[in-house]
Amino acid sequence: MSQTIVWVALASFGVLAIAVGGGLWLDHRLGTRPAFTVLFVLVSFPITLLSTIRIVFWTMRPAVPARPGSPDKRAEDDRRNLNET
């Protein structure tokens, strides 16, 4: 669980830092002080939300058991890898 929190925090900080940094740089280059920074920060919120959802599903995936009756893909991959060696 703590690993998930760390990944979400790093992804959120990274997206926001890129948005603010890119917006400030572009505003400085074009002379439009708050326009691109505000735009990039607003666009970063849905990106952060989507990345948070993907990270949570990614970190929780190993904890979700396979449905009864469905083949376990991980076990199948392990058997295939053993047969190749």
Secondary structure, DSSP 8 states (H G I E B T S, - for coil): -HHHHHHHHHHHHHHHHHHHHHHHHHHHHHT-TTHHHHHHHHHHHHHHHHHHHHHHHHHHGGGS---TTS--HHHHHHHHHHHH-
